[in-house]
Each structure stands twice: as C-alpha cells, then as structure tokens.
Amino acid sequence: MKILRKKNKEFPNIQIDHLEIGQDQNEVDVLSESLKENGTKIKKLFEGTADFTFREFEIDNLYYAMIIYLDGLVDLEKIELHVINPLIKNNQAIVQQSELKIDYVLEQLSSADVKQGETIQAVIDQILIGSTVLLINGINKAIFIGEQSWEQRSVSEPLSEAVVIGPREGFTENIRTNASMIRRRLKTTKLKLESMQIGRLSKTEVIITYLENTAQHSIVEEVRTRLRQIDIDAIEDSGYIVEFIEDTPYSVFPQVLQTERPDRVVGNLLEGKVAVIVDNSPFALIVPVTFFGMMNSPEDYYGRFIMTSFIRLIRYLFLLIALMFPAIYIAVTTFHQELLPTNLLFSVAASREKVPFPAVIEALLMEITFEALREAGLRLPRPIGSTVSIVGALVIGQAAVEAGIVSAPLVIVVSTTGIASFMFPNYPLTGAIRLLRFFMIFLAGTLGFYGIFLGVFFMLVHLVQLRSFGVPYLSPVSPFNLNNMKDIFIRVPWWKMDQRPEQTGKRNIRRLGVRFRKY
C-alpha cells in the first residue's frame, strides 16, 4: 500500500492524498525463482475468475514450467504449436546446459511476439491483454507470448457515413486493424503512431497518430497532455475521450471530429492535424477541427470540383433552412404578416383558422414529434426503422392537419427542415443545429425577427470565440485568410490547392510540386 500526494491546481499549497491499494505492491513485487511461489501469488489474484486458465508441464522431464492465459483471448492451437511442442520435443540445446537459461528457452519458441517481464504486475497486465505467460522453475523472469485471438467484426462499409464515391472501408473495433488501414494509405516513415493506456480498470489502448514533418509540435504535445490527464475507471468508446479533451465542453458545437472512415483520417493528417484511435471503438477522433471542415464531406474531394462546389453551396443554404426556417415562419405569421404577399397571407390565415394554438406552440409540437420519430427510427430494427419513421410522419402529419391541431403550411415547413438537417456529413454537428433550432423558435415566438437577429448575433459571437486546440473555430473566415478560402464554400481544382491550411499545416505548407503546371 502506498500513499500518493498530488497538488491541487487551484490551491498549490494544499495536498490531496490518493490511496492506491494493491497495484503498487504488485509493481514492486518481483518474481522469484520458485515456480510454486509465483504461481500461488498469481492464482490468488485471479481467484474466482472463471476464464483464468493455467497448465503445468515439464521441459524434457527436467524443468517444471507453467503457462497462464485467459480462455477466449488466446489462440490455443498456436500456443500448442509455437510454445508447448517446441519446449517438450526439441530441447537438446537446453539439456546440455548445467542449468536452464532463459536465452535457450527463447530460442526454442517459434512465436514472433515474445517479451520478458520481472514483476507480478507485468504478468497481470500481459494476461489481461490476452498474452500467454510462461513461467519456468529456477528462472525469476516471465516470458510473454503474444498469440491473442478473439472474435471481431470484419472490415465493412461505414454505417454512420454513407459512401457515394470513394473507399468503402470503415474502421472496426480492433485498434491494430484501424492503425493498419491508415498505415496502408500513408507509406512513409513520417507517419508516427504513439501508444498509451487510459483507464485504471479497462487499460484501454489509445494511439496518437500524426505526420511528423507536417503537424505542429505544440498541437501534438497538447493532445498528449490532455490524454494523459484523463483519470477514469474505464474507456468504453472514443466518445468518452471527447468530453475530456474539448476546449469548451459546455458548447453545443462539437470541437472534435469523430469519423469511422480511414480516408477521412488520412486526408486530415495530410493537412497537419492529429488523429486519436481508441481500442474497442470504430470512431477515430481528429483535432483540431473547424466549423467549415465539419461541413465538408470526403466525397467533395473525389468528384469533379464544379459539381462539388454546387453541392457545397446547397449544403450551406440548407444549413440556414435547418436552423431558421421554422423560426422565420413563426415570426412572419405572428408579428410580421405584412411581409407575405396578399394571396399567400390569405392562404396561411385560412389554414390556421381552426388551429387552437399559437404558431410557436404549434411549431414546438410538430418539431418535438418529428424528433421523436427520428429517434424511434434509429432505435428500431433497421429493416423496419426507416419505414416506421416515414409512415409515422405521413400518418401523424395528415391526421394532425385534418383534426385542426396544426396547419398544413407548418407541416411543409417542418418536413423541409427535417430534410435539410439530413444534409450535413457530421452527426454531432447535426445535433447542434437541431438543438439550436428550438432556441431560435423560442426567440422568434417572443420577439419576432428581432429575436432571430439576436440569436444569430449571439451564435456568431460564440463561434468567433470558440477554439479547437487553439485553432479558431471559424478559420479561415475569422480570422480571414484569402489563400485558405479555396476549400470552404466552394472547392477549387486540385491544381489550385497547392498549399495546406495555414492554421495546421504551416510547417510543411506546400502539398503540390512546384513544377506542376497550373492552368
């Protein structure tokens, strides 16, 4: 048992005692030469663990040995082939020695991943990650054989980011598979992958990856620092980490990009950004990010620039519709009827004649119902989820209009707004827009257009102040950078984008050869 003293950041003169029991003792408890003693200690630690397995055998009938592993995490056939059989059947070099040495044992093993350890804690850690531990009587070291094997999902098309044009590979829950998909796309020694563990109980492996000659050292170091400061029992998904490393966690706007597409990760690495891969999660994290970067889709770079630019303009138009269309309808029908043409005004007034609620209550009822249908469609089994959401919206909308609860124009407004919210390529950003839409509806219902202008003003002020790992959230619009505007609202041809974004890629600003001909 050991008491660790840590200083409080706010009150450096006050020390807080943290008591850690068990772990520190294991870290200093070295292995002895007695196989029985080592085995007893390890068995006691794993007492009551059903999948804890050990097997004792003799090396050429001379030296007692034991292998320890967790059932379901190792490949038993490979252990039999690469560990047990070589030690039992092929030990002439070992027998000739007066005493058994670990070097001779290592020579007999045919496994590629072999390590050594000297403490009980090292043995426990290796067992828990799926390694097989070999203990030999007379040797005060343990041998760790990495022959892990468990069921895992195969590489498939990403589910949360639909692919129209481009690679159809998506990340899986295996961190090694995910790292290999990035390495396969960037065949350079400049691609660095740094590993660490987070979680006192889960010991989840996390990999920081970046391009050494492109990413800024300050951003990479900041990512390392924020990850090391995370002190939690377990990390079950990369989403846990997002809230710990965001600059402004109380903002509704996401400051970390989550993606399950390897090509999107590689594209951001080439711009000087840093990616974080988490074991047991198919979503990689990318930092720093900007608002305009999350509005872009990987398909924008695979298609022709003319069509891509048109789609981007439509995307930004529908961003305004998704955010403010219901609020504008409420403001016009409640406070500013003079803005409508006479015929349209009569039509809207006639449709709202039987509606007993004010426009703002009417809109809130429809928006909340639409959000409920959307969530129901996500939670239901996939074959019937989309059908139920679509049919439910049609049936409820039609029934509500016929019953006089809502007006027909509002159904059109809510439907158009719902369609607009599906156009964004980033799900967390979609959630932020959906939430802010209710805020705009409330302002429009109380102050009309003045409330809408006030809401837009406060949102812009917040976005201008927002940072993602020190990078302005609205860059390159604020602060304005004309050279980086080539890939914001429109996308210029590739031969025109000869430089990386200055905010993240200024260490290696040129991405296009200087001899390339520009048209």
GUTOR-491015 format. One record per residue (C-alpha): x, y, z; residue in one letter; residue number from 1. Coordinates in steps of 0.2 Angstrom, whole numbers, plus 5000, padded with zeros to 4 digits. Layout:
<recs>
((X; Y; Z); 'A'; NUM)
...
</recs>
This chain:
<recs>
((5000; 5000; 5000); 'M'; 1)
((5006; 5017; 4995); 'K'; 2)
((5000; 5035; 4998); 'I'; 3)
((5002; 5046; 4983); 'L'; 4)
((5002; 5065; 4986); 'R'; 5)
((4996; 5076; 4972); 'K'; 6)
((4995; 5095; 4972); 'K'; 7)
((4978; 5104; 4969); 'N'; 8)
((4980; 5116; 4954); 'K'; 9)
((4969; 5129; 4961); 'E'; 10)
((4977; 5128; 4978); 'F'; 11)
((4995; 5123; 4976); 'P'; 12)
((4999; 5124; 4995); 'N'; 13)
((4986; 5111; 4999); 'I'; 14)
((4990; 5092; 4995); 'Q'; 15)
((4977; 5079; 4992); 'I'; 16)
((4980; 5061; 4997); 'D'; 17)
((4976; 5047; 4985); 'H'; 18)
((4977; 5030; 4992); 'L'; 19)
((4980; 5016; 4980); 'E'; 20)
((4979; 4998; 4986); 'I'; 21)
((4986; 4983; 4978); 'G'; 22)
((4993; 4989; 4962); 'Q'; 23)
((5009; 4997; 4970); 'D'; 24)
((5013; 4981; 4979); 'Q'; 25)
((5012; 4971; 4963); 'N'; 26)
((5023; 4984; 4954); 'E'; 27)
((5037; 4981; 4967); 'V'; 28)
((5034; 4963; 4970); 'D'; 29)
((5047; 4954; 4958); 'V'; 30)
((5046; 4936; 4953); 'L'; 31)
((5056; 4923; 4962); 'S'; 32)
((5065; 4908; 4956); 'E'; 33)
((5051; 4897; 4963); 'S'; 34)
((5038; 4892; 4951); 'L'; 35)
((5026; 4887; 4965); 'K'; 36)
((5028; 4903; 4974); 'E'; 37)
((5025; 4913; 4958); 'N'; 38)
((5010; 4903; 4953); 'G'; 39)
((5002; 4904; 4970); 'T'; 40)
((5003; 4923; 4970); 'K'; 41)
((4995; 4924; 4953); 'I'; 42)
((4982; 4912; 4956); 'K'; 43)
((4977; 4921; 4972); 'K'; 44)
((4975; 4937; 4962); 'L'; 45)
((4963; 4929; 4949); 'F'; 46)
((4953; 4919; 4962); 'E'; 47)
((4935; 4917; 4957); 'G'; 48)
((4939; 4921; 4938); 'T'; 49)
((4931; 4908; 4928); 'A'; 50)
((4941; 4911; 4912); 'D'; 51)
((4958; 4910; 4921); 'F'; 52)
((4967; 4895; 4914); 'T'; 53)
((4984; 4888; 4918); 'F'; 54)
((4993; 4872; 4913); 'R'; 55)
((5009; 4864; 4920); 'E'; 56)
((5021; 4854; 4910); 'F'; 57)
((5039; 4848; 4911); 'E'; 58)
((5053; 4854; 4899); 'I'; 59)
((5061; 4837; 4894); 'D'; 60)
((5056; 4829; 4910); 'N'; 61)
((5069; 4840; 4919); 'L'; 62)
((5062; 4858; 4922); 'Y'; 63)
((5044; 4862; 4928); 'Y'; 64)
((5035; 4876; 4919); 'A'; 65)
((5018; 4883; 4918); 'M'; 66)
((5008; 4893; 4905); 'I'; 67)
((4994; 4905; 4911); 'I'; 68)
((4981; 4914; 4900); 'Y'; 69)
((4963; 4919; 4899); 'L'; 70)
((4952; 4907; 4890); 'D'; 71)
((4944; 4916; 4874); 'G'; 72)
((4958; 4928; 4872); 'L'; 73)
((4972; 4917; 4865); 'V'; 74)
((4974; 4905; 4850); 'D'; 75)
((4976; 4888; 4859); 'L'; 76)
((4982; 4880; 4843); 'E'; 77)
((4996; 4892; 4841); 'K'; 78)
((5001; 4891; 4859); 'I'; 79)
((5002; 4872; 4857); 'E'; 80)
((5012; 4873; 4841); 'L'; 81)
((5024; 4888; 4845); 'H'; 82)
((5026; 4886; 4864); 'V'; 83)
((5022; 4869; 4871); 'I'; 84)
((5028; 4857; 4857); 'N'; 85)
((5045; 4866; 4855); 'P'; 86)
((5049; 4865; 4873); 'L'; 87)
((5044; 4847; 4876); 'I'; 88)
((5051; 4839; 4860); 'K'; 89)
((5066; 4850; 4854); 'N'; 90)
((5077; 4853; 4869); 'N'; 91)
((5094; 4846; 4865); 'Q'; 92)
((5102; 4863; 4867); 'A'; 93)
((5094; 4865; 4884); 'I'; 94)
((5098; 4848; 4891); 'V'; 95)
((5117; 4851; 4888); 'Q'; 96)
((5117; 4866; 4900); 'Q'; 97)
((5121; 4863; 4918); 'S'; 98)
((5106; 4875; 4922); 'E'; 99)
((5092; 4881; 4912); 'L'; 100)
((5094; 4899; 4905); 'K'; 101)
((5081; 4910; 4898); 'I'; 102)
((5090; 4913; 4882); 'D'; 103)
((5089; 4895; 4877); 'Y'; 104)
((5071; 4895; 4881); 'V'; 105)
((5068; 4910; 4869); 'L'; 106)
((5077; 4901; 4855); 'E'; 107)
((5065; 4886; 4856); 'Q'; 108)
((5050; 4897; 4854); 'L'; 109)
((5044; 4900; 4836); 'S'; 110)
((5031; 4914; 4840); 'S'; 111)
((5035; 4931; 4833); 'A'; 112)
((5029; 4942; 4848); 'D'; 113)
((5040; 4937; 4863); 'V'; 114)
((5043; 4949; 4878); 'K'; 115)
((5050; 4947; 4895); 'Q'; 116)
((5045; 4954; 4912); 'G'; 117)
((5051; 4953; 4930); 'E'; 118)
((5036; 4959; 4941); 'T'; 119)
((5020; 4952; 4946); 'I'; 120)
((5011; 4967; 4939); 'Q'; 121)
((5019; 4965; 4922); 'A'; 122)
((5012; 4947; 4922); 'V'; 123)
((4995; 4953; 4927); 'I'; 124)
((4995; 4966; 4913); 'D'; 125)
((5000; 4954; 4900); 'Q'; 126)
((4987; 4941; 4905); 'I'; 127)
((4973; 4954; 4904); 'L'; 128)
((4978; 4960; 4887); 'I'; 129)
((4977; 4942; 4880); 'G'; 130)
((4995; 4937; 4881); 'S'; 131)
((5001; 4920; 4887); 'T'; 132)
((5013; 4920; 4901); 'V'; 133)
((5027; 4906; 4903); 'L'; 134)
((5034; 4904; 4920); 'L'; 135)
((5049; 4892; 4922); 'I'; 136)
((5055; 4885; 4939); 'N'; 137)
((5073; 4892; 4943); 'G'; 138)
((5071; 4907; 4932); 'I'; 139)
((5065; 4924; 4940); 'N'; 140)
((5058; 4931; 4924); 'K'; 141)
((5042; 4928; 4915); 'A'; 142)
((5040; 4926; 4896); 'I'; 143)
((5025; 4934; 4887); 'F'; 144)
((5020; 4926; 4871); 'I'; 145)
((5008; 4937; 4860); 'G'; 146)
((4996; 4925; 4852); 'E'; 147)
((4980; 4934; 4855); 'Q'; 148)
((4964; 4928; 4846); 'S'; 149)
((4946; 4934; 4849); 'W'; 150)
((4930; 4936; 4838); 'E'; 151)
((4930; 4953; 4829); 'Q'; 152)
((4920; 4962; 4816); 'R'; 153)
((4927; 4962; 4799); 'S'; 154)
((4931; 4977; 4789); 'V'; 155)
((4915; 4984; 4781); 'S'; 156)
((4907; 4999; 4774); 'E'; 157)
((4905; 5013; 4787); 'P'; 158)
((4887; 5014; 4794); 'L'; 159)
((4886; 5032; 4800); 'S'; 160)
((4894; 5040; 4785); 'E'; 161)
((4887; 5034; 4769); 'A'; 162)
((4899; 5032; 4754); 'V'; 163)
((4894; 5038; 4737); 'V'; 164)
((4911; 5040; 4729); 'I'; 165)
((4927; 5034; 4737); 'G'; 166)
((4934; 5019; 4748); 'P'; 167)
((4921; 5009; 4756); 'R'; 168)
((4932; 5003; 4771); 'E'; 169)
((4927; 5008; 4788); 'G'; 170)
((4935; 5007; 4805); 'F'; 171)
((4932; 4992; 4816); 'T'; 172)
((4933; 4989; 4835); 'E'; 173)
((4951; 4982; 4833); 'N'; 174)
((4964; 4996; 4836); 'I'; 175)
((4978; 4986; 4826); 'R'; 176)
((4966; 4984; 4811); 'T'; 177)
((4962; 5003; 4811); 'N'; 178)
((4980; 5008; 4813); 'A'; 179)
((4985; 4996; 4798); 'S'; 180)
((4972; 5004; 4787); 'M'; 181)
((4980; 5021; 4790); 'I'; 182)
((4997; 5014; 4788); 'R'; 183)
((4992; 5006; 4771); 'R'; 184)
((4987; 5023; 4764); 'R'; 185)
((5002; 5033; 4770); 'L'; 186)
((5018; 5023; 4766); 'K'; 187)
((5030; 5035; 4775); 'T'; 188)
((5042; 5035; 4790); 'T'; 189)
((5035; 5052; 4794); 'K'; 190)
((5019; 5044; 4800); 'L'; 191)
((5020; 5042; 4819); 'K'; 192)
((5009; 5031; 4830); 'L'; 193)
((5011; 5034; 4849); 'E'; 194)
((5003; 5022; 4860); 'S'; 195)
((4997; 5024; 4878); 'M'; 196)
((4984; 5017; 4890); 'Q'; 197)
((4969; 5026; 4898); 'I'; 198)
((4958; 5019; 4911); 'G'; 199)
((4963; 5011; 4928); 'R'; 200)
((4952; 4996; 4925); 'L'; 201)
((4950; 4995; 4907); 'S'; 202)
((4968; 5000; 4902); 'K'; 203)
((4961; 5004; 4885); 'T'; 204)
((4975; 5007; 4872); 'E'; 205)
((4975; 5024; 4863); 'V'; 206)
((4985; 5028; 4848); 'I'; 207)
((4990; 5046; 4843); 'I'; 208)
((4994; 5047; 4825); 'T'; 209)
((5001; 5062; 4815); 'Y'; 210)
((5014; 5066; 4801); 'L'; 211)
((5030; 5071; 4810); 'E'; 212)
((5035; 5084; 4796); 'N'; 213)
((5018; 5092; 4795); 'T'; 214)
((5009; 5093; 4811); 'A'; 215)
((5013; 5107; 4823); 'Q'; 216)
((5023; 5101; 4839); 'H'; 217)
((5013; 5112; 4850); 'S'; 218)
((4996; 5103; 4845); 'I'; 219)
((5004; 5086; 4846); 'V'; 220)
((5010; 5090; 4863); 'E'; 221)
((4994; 5097; 4869); 'E'; 222)
((4985; 5081; 4863); 'V'; 223)
((4997; 5070; 4873); 'R'; 224)
((4995; 5081; 4889); 'T'; 225)
((4976; 5081; 4888); 'R'; 226)
((4975; 5062; 4886); 'L'; 227)
((4987; 5059; 4900); 'R'; 228)
((4977; 5070; 4912); 'Q'; 229)
((4962; 5058; 4909); 'I'; 230)
((4959; 5048; 4925); 'D'; 231)
((4944; 5037; 4924); 'I'; 232)
((4940; 5019; 4928); 'D'; 233)
((4936; 5014; 4910); 'A'; 234)
((4935; 5020; 4892); 'I'; 235)
((4922; 5010; 4883); 'E'; 236)
((4922; 5021; 4867); 'D'; 237)
((4931; 5036; 4860); 'S'; 238)
((4916; 5047; 4864); 'G'; 239)
((4922; 5046; 4882); 'Y'; 240)
((4938; 5055; 4877); 'I'; 241)
((4929; 5069; 4868); 'V'; 242)
((4922; 5077; 4883); 'E'; 243)
((4939; 5076; 4892); 'F'; 244)
((4949; 5085; 4878); 'I'; 245)
((4937; 5098; 4871); 'E'; 246)
((4942; 5116; 4874); 'D'; 247)
((4924; 5122; 4878); 'T'; 248)
((4914; 5106; 4884); 'P'; 249)
((4898; 5117; 4888); 'Y'; 250)
((4897; 5122; 4870); 'S'; 251)
((4884; 5114; 4859); 'V'; 252)
((4896; 5114; 4844); 'F'; 253)
((4907; 5099; 4843); 'P'; 254)
((4926; 5103; 4844); 'Q'; 255)
((4932; 5086; 4839); 'V'; 256)
((4928; 5077; 4823); 'L'; 257)
((4923; 5059; 4825); 'Q'; 258)
((4924; 5048; 4810); 'T'; 259)
((4924; 5029; 4805); 'E'; 260)
((4932; 5032; 4788); 'R'; 261)
((4951; 5029; 4786); 'P'; 262)
((4951; 5040; 4771); 'D'; 263)
((4944; 5055; 4780); 'R'; 264)
((4958; 5052; 4794); 'V'; 265)
((4972; 5052; 4781); 'V'; 266)
((4965; 5067; 4772); 'G'; 267)
((4966; 5077; 4789); 'N'; 268)
((4983; 5070; 4793); 'L'; 269)
((4989; 5077; 4777); 'L'; 270)
((4983; 5094; 4782); 'E'; 271)
((4994; 5094; 4798); 'G'; 272)
((4980; 5088; 4810); 'K'; 273)
((4981; 5074; 4824); 'V'; 274)
((4971; 5058; 4825); 'A'; 275)
((4967; 5048; 4840); 'V'; 276)
((4962; 5030; 4838); 'I'; 277)
((4954; 5021; 4853); 'V'; 278)
((4953; 5002; 4855); 'D'; 279)
((4936; 4994; 4855); 'N'; 280)
((4929; 5009; 4846); 'S'; 281)
((4926; 5011; 4827); 'P'; 282)
((4927; 5030; 4828); 'F'; 283)
((4943; 5040; 4827); 'A'; 284)
((4945; 5057; 4834); 'L'; 285)
((4953; 5071; 4824); 'I'; 286)
((4959; 5088; 4831); 'V'; 287)
((4959; 5102; 4829); 'P'; 288)
((4944; 5105; 4818); 'V'; 289)
((4934; 5120; 4811); 'T'; 290)
((4916; 5123; 4808); 'F'; 291)
((4919; 5123; 4789); 'F'; 292)
((4929; 5107; 4790); 'G'; 293)
((4915; 5098; 4798); 'M'; 294)
((4903; 5104; 4784); 'M'; 295)
((4914; 5096; 4771); 'N'; 296)
((4912; 5078; 4766); 'S'; 297)
((4926; 5066; 4759); 'P'; 298)
((4916; 5064; 4743); 'E'; 299)
((4919; 5083; 4740); 'D'; 300)
((4937; 5078; 4735); 'Y'; 301)
((4934; 5063; 4724); 'Y'; 302)
((4921; 5071; 4712); 'G'; 303)
((4924; 5085; 4700); 'R'; 304)
((4926; 5102; 4708); 'F'; 305)
((4911; 5110; 4698); 'I'; 306)
((4898; 5098; 4705); 'M'; 307)
((4907; 5098; 4722); 'T'; 308)
((4906; 5117; 4723); 'S'; 309)
((4887; 5117; 4718); 'F'; 310)
((4883; 5104; 4732); 'I'; 311)
((4893; 5114; 4745); 'R'; 312)
((4883; 5129; 4741); 'L'; 313)
((4867; 5119; 4743); 'I'; 314)
((4873; 5112; 4759); 'R'; 315)
((4876; 5129; 4767); 'Y'; 316)
((4859; 5135; 4760); 'L'; 317)
((4850; 5121; 4769); 'F'; 318)
((4860; 5124; 4784); 'L'; 319)
((4851; 5141; 4786); 'L'; 320)
((4835; 5132; 4782); 'I'; 321)
((4838; 5119; 4795); 'A'; 322)
((4842; 5132; 4808); 'L'; 323)
((4830; 5146; 4805); 'M'; 324)
((4815; 5140; 4793); 'F'; 325)
((4803; 5136; 4807); 'P'; 326)
((4808; 5152; 4817); 'A'; 327)
((4805; 5163; 4801); 'I'; 328)
((4788; 5155; 4799); 'Y'; 329)
((4783; 5159; 4817); 'I'; 330)
((4790; 5177; 4816); 'A'; 331)
((4781; 5181; 4799); 'V'; 332)
((4764; 5173; 4804); 'T'; 333)
((4764; 5181; 4822); 'T'; 334)
((4772; 5198; 4821); 'F'; 335)
((4776; 5202; 4803); 'H'; 336)
((4762; 5197; 4792); 'Q'; 337)
((4765; 5212; 4780); 'E'; 338)
((4780; 5203; 4773); 'L'; 339)
((4769; 5190; 4765); 'L'; 340)
((4760; 5193; 4748); 'P'; 341)
((4742; 5195; 4750); 'T'; 342)
((4736; 5179; 4742); 'N'; 343)
((4749; 5169; 4752); 'L'; 344)
((4743; 5178; 4768); 'L'; 345)
((4725; 5173; 4765); 'F'; 346)
((4730; 5155; 4762); 'S'; 347)
((4740; 5154; 4778); 'V'; 348)
((4727; 5163; 4788); 'A'; 349)
((4713; 5151; 4781); 'A'; 350)
((4724; 5136; 4785); 'S'; 351)
((4727; 5142; 4803); 'R'; 352)
((4709; 5147; 4806); 'E'; 353)
((4704; 5131; 4815); 'K'; 354)
((4721; 5129; 4824); 'V'; 355)
((4718; 5132; 4843); 'P'; 356)
((4737; 5135; 4847); 'F'; 357)
((4748; 5150; 4844); 'P'; 358)
((4761; 5147; 4830); 'A'; 359)
((4775; 5145; 4842); 'V'; 360)
((4766; 5131; 4852); 'I'; 361)
((4761; 5123; 4835); 'E'; 362)
((4779; 5123; 4829); 'A'; 363)
((4786; 5116; 4845); 'L'; 364)
((4773; 5101; 4845); 'L'; 365)
((4777; 5097; 4827); 'M'; 366)
((4796; 5098; 4830); 'E'; 367)
((4796; 5088; 4845); 'I'; 368)
((4785; 5075; 4837); 'T'; 369)
((4797; 5074; 4822); 'F'; 370)
((4812; 5072; 4833); 'E'; 371)
((4803; 5058; 4842); 'A'; 372)
((4800; 5049; 4825); 'L'; 373)
((4818; 5052; 4820); 'R'; 374)
((4824; 5044; 4836); 'E'; 375)
((4812; 5030; 4835); 'A'; 376)
((4818; 5026; 4818); 'G'; 377)
((4836; 5024; 4824); 'L'; 378)
((4832; 5013; 4839); 'R'; 379)
((4820; 5001; 4829); 'L'; 380)
((4827; 4986; 4819); 'P'; 381)
((4835; 4993; 4803); 'R'; 382)
((4823; 4984; 4791); 'P'; 383)
((4808; 4992; 4799); 'I'; 384)
((4815; 5008; 4806); 'G'; 385)
((4815; 5019; 4791); 'S'; 386)
((4798; 5013; 4786); 'T'; 387)
((4790; 5017; 4803); 'V'; 388)
((4798; 5034; 4803); 'S'; 389)
((4792; 5039; 4786); 'I'; 390)
((4774; 5031; 4788); 'V'; 391)
((4773; 5038; 4805); 'G'; 392)
((4777; 5056; 4799); 'A'; 393)
((4765; 5055; 4785); 'L'; 394)
((4750; 5047; 4795); 'V'; 395)
((4753; 5059; 4810); 'I'; 396)
((4755; 5074; 4799); 'G'; 397)
((4739; 5071; 4789); 'Q'; 398)
((4729; 5067; 4805); 'A'; 399)
((4735; 5082; 4814); 'A'; 400)
((4730; 5093; 4799); 'V'; 401)
((4713; 5085; 4797); 'E'; 402)
((4710; 5087; 4816); 'A'; 403)
((4714; 5105; 4816); 'G'; 404)
((4729; 5103; 4828); 'I'; 405)
((4742; 5110; 4816); 'V'; 406)
((4741; 5119; 4799); 'S'; 407)
((4746; 5112; 4783); 'A'; 408)
((4760; 5126; 4779); 'P'; 409)
((4768; 5121; 4796); 'L'; 410)
((4769; 5103; 4791); 'V'; 411)
((4778; 5108; 4775); 'I'; 412)
((4790; 5119; 4785); 'V'; 413)
((4794; 5105; 4797); 'V'; 414)
((4796; 5092; 4784); 'S'; 415)
((4808; 5104; 4774); 'T'; 416)
((4818; 5107; 4790); 'T'; 417)
((4819; 5089; 4793); 'G'; 418)
((4826; 5085; 4776); 'I'; 419)
((4838; 5099; 4777); 'A'; 420)
((4845; 5093; 4794); 'S'; 421)
((4850; 5076; 4785); 'F'; 422)
((4862; 5085; 4773); 'M'; 423)
((4876; 5088; 4785); 'F'; 424)
((4890; 5075; 4784); 'P'; 425)
((4894; 5076; 4803); 'N'; 426)
((4881; 5069; 4815); 'Y'; 427)
((4887; 5079; 4831); 'P'; 428)
((4885; 5095; 4821); 'L'; 429)
((4868; 5090; 4815); 'T'; 430)
((4863; 5088; 4834); 'G'; 431)
((4870; 5105; 4837); 'A'; 432)
((4859; 5113; 4824); 'I'; 433)
((4844; 5103; 4829); 'R'; 434)
((4846; 5109; 4847); 'L'; 435)
((4848; 5127; 4842); 'L'; 436)
((4833; 5127; 4831); 'R'; 437)
((4822; 5126; 4847); 'F'; 438)
((4832; 5141; 4854); 'F'; 439)
((4828; 5151; 4838); 'M'; 440)
((4809; 5145; 4838); 'I'; 441)
((4808; 5152; 4856); 'F'; 442)
((4816; 5169; 4851); 'L'; 443)
((4805; 5171; 4836); 'A'; 444)
((4789; 5167; 4846); 'G'; 445)
((4793; 5181; 4859); 'T'; 446)
((4802; 5194; 4849); 'L'; 447)
((4799; 5190; 4830); 'G'; 448)
((4813; 5195; 4818); 'F'; 449)
((4822; 5204; 4832); 'Y'; 450)
((4824; 5188; 4842); 'G'; 451)
((4830; 5179; 4826); 'I'; 452)
((4844; 5193; 4823); 'F'; 453)
((4848; 5192; 4842); 'L'; 454)
((4850; 5173; 4841); 'G'; 455)
((4861; 5174; 4826); 'V'; 456)
((4872; 5188; 4834); 'F'; 457)
((4875; 5178; 4850); 'F'; 458)
((4879; 5162; 4840); 'M'; 459)
((4892; 5171; 4829); 'L'; 460)
((4900; 5179; 4844); 'V'; 461)
((4901; 5162; 4852); 'H'; 462)
((4908; 5154; 4836); 'L'; 463)
((4921; 5168; 4834); 'V'; 464)
((4927; 5165; 4852); 'Q'; 465)
((4927; 5146; 4851); 'L'; 466)
((4944; 5137; 4849); 'R'; 467)
((4948; 5119; 4845); 'S'; 468)
((4966; 5115; 4852); 'F'; 469)
((4970; 5133; 4850); 'G'; 470)
((4964; 5135; 4832); 'V'; 471)
((4949; 5147; 4829); 'P'; 472)
((4933; 5138; 4825); 'Y'; 473)
((4928; 5149; 4811); 'L'; 474)
((4945; 5150; 4802); 'S'; 475)
((4949; 5154; 4789); 'P'; 476)
((4934; 5166; 4788); 'V'; 477)
((4938; 5173; 4805); 'S'; 478)
((4952; 5177; 4806); 'P'; 479)
((4951; 5180; 4787); 'F'; 480)
((4964; 5171; 4776); 'N'; 481)
((4961; 5173; 4757); 'L'; 482)
((4973; 5159; 4752); 'N'; 483)
((4964; 5146; 4763); 'N'; 484)
((4946; 5151; 4756); 'M'; 485)
((4949; 5139; 4741); 'K'; 486)
((4942; 5125; 4750); 'D'; 487)
((4927; 5132; 4761); 'I'; 488)
((4911; 5137; 4752); 'F'; 489)
((4917; 5131; 4735); 'I'; 490)
((4932; 5119; 4730); 'R'; 491)
((4944; 5125; 4718); 'V'; 492)
((4953; 5112; 4707); 'P'; 493)
((4966; 5101; 4715); 'W'; 494)
((4980; 5110; 4705); 'W'; 495)
((4975; 5127; 4713); 'K'; 496)
((4976; 5120; 4731); 'M'; 497)
((4994; 5120; 4731); 'D'; 498)
((4996; 5124; 4750); 'Q'; 499)
((4989; 5116; 4766); 'R'; 500)
((4978; 5126; 4778); 'P'; 501)
((4990; 5138; 4787); 'E'; 502)
((4982; 5135; 4804); 'Q'; 503)
((4988; 5117; 4805); 'T'; 504)
((5000; 5114; 4790); 'G'; 505)
((5012; 5129; 4790); 'K'; 506)
((5027; 5118; 4795); 'R'; 507)
((5025; 5110; 4778); 'N'; 508)
((5014; 5122; 4768); 'I'; 509)
((5016; 5115; 4751); 'R'; 510)
((5007; 5100; 4746); 'R'; 511)
((5009; 5101; 4727); 'L'; 512)
((5025; 5100; 4717); 'G'; 513)
((5032; 5117; 4712); 'V'; 514)
((5035; 5110; 4694); 'R'; 515)
((5016; 5106; 4692); 'F'; 516)
((5008; 5115; 4678); 'R'; 517)
((4994; 5127; 4683); 'K'; 518)
((4981; 5131; 4671); 'Y'; 519)
</recs>
